[in-house]
């Protein structure tokens, strides 16, 4: 029932002895408000799962009061009980309407779910399982690698077979009281990654030392120049390929990429009872030389007062350099180059003529250098003939004969002209 407004007439009658009856009446407006009816929405006997809420219905016009053991424990619309017993819920209004409900509460424990991490030898699988739950329980599994859940299945136990490493496997168990619990574990392979370094690149004459886990036994290193070619890998060749247990040393020759290819290792992990196998690819490349190029001219010439940008062309092996340093020499003689302060990028903006050298370093020792020369060409000199004309007549402007000096080779006339109109005066 909603709030209602009533218009009523109030009549007052007064009887005075010896006088006629006096009547008085007045119209009055009365607002009749209806308060909400308190409602608990909970039964006398309730059951929840451990850690769950016991919640009454919510109405903003009602107030709530929970009691347990003779003490008020909350004035919210819900509680999270941690003990079984009789809870009293009082729901009331500002006008004094109230409803009191005693609730005998049972707290059902959550199912106990335990998964343990598992490891296996490479290519092997492992089975994760949970069991011992009441009939009617439901199970589903989550693969963290693919972020997918299996369809729920009912029973007293469930299992999941992991065939490849999974960072996190989760099982969710819902028992016959609708209480839910989860646990997670992981599955991995022993020594799945033998070489942490990945593919390698070194330069002629450089040495590469590769070290793997020293806890294995029976190390066998082999080599194949072309891994895509038919045939099995072959034994190492000393002195360029030397293996000592878990350490492999490769010495590149001075002018050839011999010993490039794929290197294999096998061993035995006695601790875990697993075979070990891995490989990496090695590229042996020439010592890089920077091919320095210019942004404006092909030969490094620039006009007096101008600038020219120097950078290096793409490196054929796409090698990444750690540092760069530009230096300058007016003569280009070794020992006369001085580092240019702040010139530590792969490019440099030259402003004067002279010899410029770029030096780059790599973490594998394949340092590179490149030298180029910048020549400044003086601006041409010339004079314009004076001219005069009457109003309305044309005037021809030209370079004075014999006065053009190009300062470049044997050029006697400009390559092109560009006229700019000046202001009067």
C-alpha positions in Angstrom: 0.0 0.0 0.0 1.4 3.4 -1.0 1.3 6.7 0.9 -2.1 8.4 0.5 -3.5 11.9 1.0 -7.0 12.3 2.4 -9.2 15.4 2.5 -11.6 15.2 5.5 -14.0 17.6 7.2 -13.8 18.0 11.0 -17.0 19.2 12.7 -16.9 20.3 16.4 -20.3 20.5 18.3 -20.4 22.4 21.6 -23.5 22.1 23.9 -23.8 25.0 26.3 -26.6 24.9 28.9 -29.3 27.4 28.1 -28.0 28.0 24.7 -28.4 26.4 21.3 -25.9 23.9 20.1 -22.8 25.6 18.6 -21.4 23.9 15.5 -18.0 24.5 13.9 -16.5 22.7 11.0 -13.2 22.9 9.0 -11.7 21.0 6.0 -8.5 19.2 6.9 -5.9 17.4 4.7 -4.4 14.3 6.3 -1.3 12.5 4.9 -1.3 8.8 5.7 2.1 7.2 5.4 2.5 3.4 5.1 5.9 2.0 6.3 7.4 -1.1 4.6 6.6 -4.4 6.1 9.7 -6.0 7.6 10.8 -9.1 5.8 13.6 -11.5 6.7 13.8 -13.8 3.6 15.6 -16.4 5.7 14.2 -19.7 7.1 14.4 -21.0 10.7 17.0 -23.4 9.5 19.8 -22.3 7.1 23.0 -23.8 5.9 26.0 -22.1 4.2 29.5 -23.0 3.1 32.4 -22.0 5.3 33.4 -18.4 4.5 30.1 -17.6 2.8 27.7 -14.8 3.6 24.3 -15.2 5.4 22.3 -12.4 3.8 18.9 -10.9 4.5 16.9 -9.1 1.9 17.8 -5.4 1.5 15.4 -2.5 1.8 16.8 1.0 2.3 13.8 1.9 4.5 14.6 -1.0 6.9 17.2 -1.4 9.6 19.0 -4.7 10.5 20.4 -6.1 13.6 22.2 -9.4 14.0 22.7 -11.1 17.4 24.6 -14.2 18.4 25.2 -15.5 21.9 23.2 -12.6 23.4 25.4 -9.9 21.7 24.8 -7.7 18.7 27.4 -8.6 16.1 26.4 -6.6 13.1 24.0 -4.0 11.7 24.7 -4.8 8.1 22.3 -6.7 5.8 24.6 -9.7 5.9 27.2 -11.5 8.1 30.0 -14.0 7.5 29.5 -16.5 10.3 32.4 -18.5 11.6 30.5 -20.6 14.1 27.3 -22.7 14.0 24.4 -22.0 16.2 21.3 -19.8 16.6 21.5 -16.3 15.1 18.8 -13.7 15.7 17.9 -11.2 13.0 15.8 -8.2 13.9 14.4 -6.1 11.0 12.7 -2.9 12.0 11.4 0.5 10.8 11.7 4.0 12.3 8.0 3.8 13.2 8.6 0.8 15.5 7.5 -2.0 13.2 9.8 -5.0 13.6 10.2 -8.6 12.8 12.5 -11.0 14.7 13.7 -14.3 13.3 15.8 -16.9 15.0 18.0 -18.8 12.5 19.6 -22.1 13.3 22.7 -22.1 11.2 24.7 -25.0 9.9 28.2 -24.3 8.3 29.3 -26.9 5.8 33.1 -27.2 5.4 34.6 -26.6 2.0 35.9 -29.6 0.2 39.6 -30.3 0.8 41.4 -30.0 -2.5 45.1 -30.6 -2.8 47.2 -30.7 -6.0 51.0 -31.1 -6.1 53.5 -29.8 -8.7 54.9 -32.5 -10.9 57.9 -32.9 -13.2 58.8 -35.4 -15.9 61.4 -36.2 -18.5 60.9 -34.4 -21.8 58.0 -35.8 -23.9 56.6 -37.6 -20.9 53.1 -36.9 -19.4 51.8 -36.8 -15.9 48.3 -37.4 -14.4 46.8 -35.0 -11.8 43.9 -36.3 -9.8 41.6 -35.6 -6.8 39.5 -38.2 -5.0 37.5 -39.1 -1.9 34.6 -36.7 -2.4 30.9 -37.5 -1.7 28.7 -38.8 -4.6 27.2 -36.0 -6.6 30.3 -33.8 -6.5 31.3 -31.9 -9.6 34.8 -31.3 -11.1 36.3 -29.2 -13.8 40.0 -28.4 -14.7 41.6 -25.3 -16.1 44.7 -25.1 -18.3 46.5 -21.9 -17.7 48.5 -22.1 -20.9 45.3 -22.0 -23.0 43.0 -20.4 -20.5 40.3 -23.0 -21.0 38.1 -25.0 -18.6 37.0 -28.6 -19.2 33.3 -29.4 -19.1 32.1 -30.3 -15.5 31.9 -34.0 -14.7 30.1 -35.6 -11.7 31.4 -38.3 -9.4 33.6 -38.9 -6.4 37.0 -38.3 -8.2 38.5 -36.7 -11.3 41.8 -36.6 -13.1 43.6 -34.5 -15.8 46.5 -35.7 -18.0 49.1 -33.1 -18.8 51.1 -34.0 -22.0 53.1 -30.8 -22.2 54.4 -28.3 -19.6 51.7 -26.2 -18.1 52.5 -23.2 -15.8 49.3 -23.5 -13.8 46.7 -26.4 -13.7 43.7 -25.6 -11.6 41.0 -28.0 -10.4 37.6 -26.8 -9.1 35.5 -29.1 -6.9 31.9 -28.5 -6.0 30.6 -31.0 -3.4 27.0 -32.1 -2.8 26.4 -29.1 -0.5 27.3 -26.8 -3.4 30.5 -25.7 -1.6 33.4 -24.9 -3.9 37.1 -25.1 -3.5 40.1 -24.9 -5.8 43.8 -25.7 -5.9 46.5 -25.2 -8.5 49.8 -26.9 -9.5 52.3 -26.9 -12.3 53.7 -29.4 -14.7 57.2 -29.1 -16.2 59.9 -31.1 -18.0 63.4 -31.5 -16.5 66.0 -29.7 -18.5 63.5 -28.7 -21.2 65.9 -25.8 -22.2 69.5 -26.9 -22.2 70.9 -23.8 -23.9 69.8 -20.5 -22.4 71.9 -18.4 -24.8 69.9 -19.1 -28.1 71.6 -18.8 -31.5 75.0 -17.2 -31.6 77.1 -15.0 -33.9 80.8 -14.4 -33.7 83.4 -12.9 -36.0 86.4 -14.3 -37.8 89.2 -15.1 -35.3 86.9 -14.8 -32.3 86.3 -17.5 -29.7 83.0 -18.7 -28.3 82.7 -20.6 -25.0 79.4 -22.3 -24.3 78.7 -23.7 -20.8 75.7 -25.8 -19.7 74.6 -27.4 -16.5 77.5 -29.3 -14.9 75.4 -31.7 -12.9 74.9 -34.1 -15.8 76.9 -37.1 -16.9 78.1 -38.6 -20.1 78.3 -35.4 -22.2 78.5 -36.0 -25.9 79.0 -33.0 -28.3 78.5 -33.3 -32.0 78.3 -30.9 -35.0 76.6 -30.5 -38.3 77.6 -27.7 -40.8 74.2 -27.8 -42.5 71.4 -29.0 -40.2 69.0 -29.4 -43.1 71.4 -31.8 -45.0 70.9 -35.5 -44.8 73.0 -37.5 -42.4 73.8 -37.5 -38.7 75.9 -35.0 -36.8 79.6 -35.8 -36.6 82.2 -35.6 -33.9 84.0 -32.4 -33.1 87.3 -31.4 -34.8 90.2 -30.2 -32.7 91.6 -27.6 -32.2 88.7 -25.4 -33.5 86.0 -27.4 -31.7 86.9 -28.6 -28.2 84.5 -30.0 -25.6 85.4 -30.7 -22.0 82.4 -32.2 -20.2 79.8 -29.4 -20.0 82.0 -26.7 -21.7 82.3 -26.3 -25.4 84.9 -24.0 -27.0 84.8 -22.9 -30.6 87.7 -21.0 -32.2 86.9 -19.3 -35.5 89.5 -19.0 -38.2 90.8 -15.7 -39.5 89.2 -15.5 -42.9 86.5 -18.2 -43.2 83.1 -19.1 -41.7 84.2 -22.7 -41.3 82.8 -24.2 -38.1 79.5 -22.3 -38.5 76.5 -24.6 -38.2 74.5 -26.5 -35.5 76.1 -27.9 -32.3 74.4 -30.7 -30.4 74.8 -32.1 -26.9 73.4 -35.1 -25.2 73.9 -36.1 -21.6 72.3 -38.0 -18.8 70.5 -36.4 -15.8 71.1 -39.1 -13.2 69.3 -37.2 -10.5 66.0 -37.2 -12.3 66.6 -40.3 -14.5 66.2 -38.3 -17.7 68.1 -38.0 -20.9 69.3 -34.5 -21.8 69.4 -33.1 -25.4 69.7 -29.7 -26.9 71.3 -27.7 -29.7 72.2 -24.2 -30.8 73.1 -22.6 -34.2 76.4 -20.6 -34.7 77.0 -18.1 -37.4 80.7 -17.0 -38.0 80.7 -13.8 -40.0 83.4 -11.4 -41.3 84.4 -8.6 -39.0 81.9 -5.8 -39.8 83.0 -2.7 -41.6 80.8 0.3 -41.6 79.8 1.5 -45.1 79.3 5.2 -44.3 76.9 7.1 -46.5 75.7 10.6 -46.8 72.2 12.1 -47.0 72.8 14.8 -49.6 75.6 13.7 -51.9 77.2 10.4 -52.7 80.8 11.6 -52.3 80.5 13.6 -49.1 80.8 17.0 -50.6 78.8 19.9 -49.1 78.6 23.6 -49.7 80.3 26.0 -47.5 78.2 26.8 -44.5 76.0 23.8 -45.0 75.8 20.5 -43.0 75.8 16.8 -44.2 74.5 13.8 -42.3 76.7 10.7 -42.1 75.4 7.2 -41.2 76.2 3.6 -42.0 74.3 1.4 -44.5 72.5 -1.7 -43.3 74.8 -4.3 -41.8 74.3 -7.5 -43.8 74.0 -9.8 -40.7 71.6 -7.4 -38.9 74.0 -7.3 -36.0 73.1 -5.0 -33.1 75.8 -2.7 -31.8 76.0 -1.8 -28.1 77.8 1.5 -28.4 78.8 4.1 -31.0 81.5 6.8 -31.0 82.4 9.3 -33.7 85.8 10.8 -34.0 87.4 13.5 -36.2 90.8 14.2 -37.8 91.7 17.0 -40.2 94.3 14.8 -41.8 93.0 11.2 -41.5 96.4 10.0 -40.2 96.1 7.2 -37.5 96.6 8.6 -34.1 95.2 12.0 -35.0 91.5 11.1 -34.5 89.9 12.7 -31.5 86.5 11.6 -30.1 83.7 14.1 -30.7 81.9 14.8 -27.4 78.3 13.6 -27.4 78.6 11.9 -30.8 77.5 8.5 -29.6 74.7 7.7 -32.1 74.8 5.7 -35.4 74.8 9.0 -37.3 76.6 12.4 -37.1 75.8 15.8 -38.6 79.1 17.1 -40.0 79.7 20.9 -40.3 83.3 21.1 -41.4 85.4 19.2 -43.9 87.8 16.5 -42.7 88.0 12.8 -41.9 85.3 11.2 -39.8 85.4 7.8 -38.2 82.6 5.7 -36.6 83.5 3.0 -34.1 80.8 0.5 -32.9 81.1 -2.2 -30.3 79.2 -5.5 -29.8 78.9 -7.6 -26.7 80.4 -10.6 -28.6 83.6 -8.7 -29.5 82.7 -8.0 -33.2 83.6 -4.4 -33.1 83.3 -2.4 -36.3 84.8 0.8 -37.8 84.3 3.0 -40.8 86.1 6.1 -42.1 84.9 8.7 -44.6 85.9 12.1 -45.8 83.8 15.3 -46.0 84.8 18.0 -48.4 83.6 21.5 -48.2 83.0 23.2 -51.6 83.2 27.0 -51.5 80.2 28.9 -52.7 80.4 30.3 -56.2 81.2 33.9 -56.8 79.6 36.1 -59.5 78.3 39.6 -60.3 75.1 40.8 -61.8 75.1 43.5 -64.5 73.4 46.7 -63.6 70.5 47.7 -65.8 68.1 50.6 -66.4 64.8 50.9 -68.3 62.1 53.4 -68.8 58.7 52.8 -67.3 56.9 50.0 -69.2 60.0 48.7 -70.8 61.6 45.3 -70.0 65.0 44.9 -68.5 67.3 41.9 -68.8 69.4 40.8 -65.9 72.4 38.6 -66.4 75.7 37.5 -64.8 78.5 39.7 -65.8 80.7 37.9 -68.4 83.9 36.5 -67.0 83.0 37.2 -63.4 81.5 33.7 -62.5 83.9 31.6 -60.4 82.5 28.2 -59.4 85.3 26.9 -57.1 84.4 23.4 -58.4 86.4 21.7 -61.1 86.3 23.3 -64.5 82.7 24.5 -64.3 82.3 27.9 -66.1 78.6 28.4 -65.9 76.1 27.6 -63.1 74.4 24.2 -63.3 71.0 25.9 -62.6 69.7 29.3 -61.7 67.2 30.5 -59.1 66.0 34.1 -59.2 64.5 35.7 -56.1 62.6 39.0 -56.4 63.7 41.5 -53.9 61.7 44.4 -52.4 61.9 47.9 -53.8 64.3 50.5 -52.5 
